Amino acid sequence: MLILSRKLDESILIGDSIMLKVVAIDKGVVKLGIEAPSNVRILRSELIRAVEDSNKEASAEHDESLLHQLAQKFKL
């Protein structure tokens, strides 16, 4: 992992087409502006983790209900 320090209005260029710019710093919160081509997906990592966790939970609940239904059928 590369760690860089940037001040307000300073930026970082990634490759030839992605720029990260520090647009505001307020009470310990840094706001970044991202310029990238429209074909580049930009997602917050915490949202990806939340969706993955939700999918795992839904899958586990679904699997358990199917197993319960199958168990009921075999008992008959």
C-alpha positions, 0 to 999 in steps of 0.5 A: 500500500502506498501512503501519501500525504496531501494538502487541500487542493492537492491531487494524486494521478492514478494511471493516465485517467484517474485523479483524486483531489482533496477538496475539503478537510473539516473536523478530521473528515477529508472529502475527495473529488474523483475524476475518472472515465465513465467506464471506471466503477467507483464504489465505497468499500463499506457498501461492498462489504455490506452487500456481501454480508447481506447476500451471505445472510440471505443465502444462509436463511434461504438454505436453512429454510430449504433444508427444513422443507426437505426434512419435512418431506422426508419425514412423511 
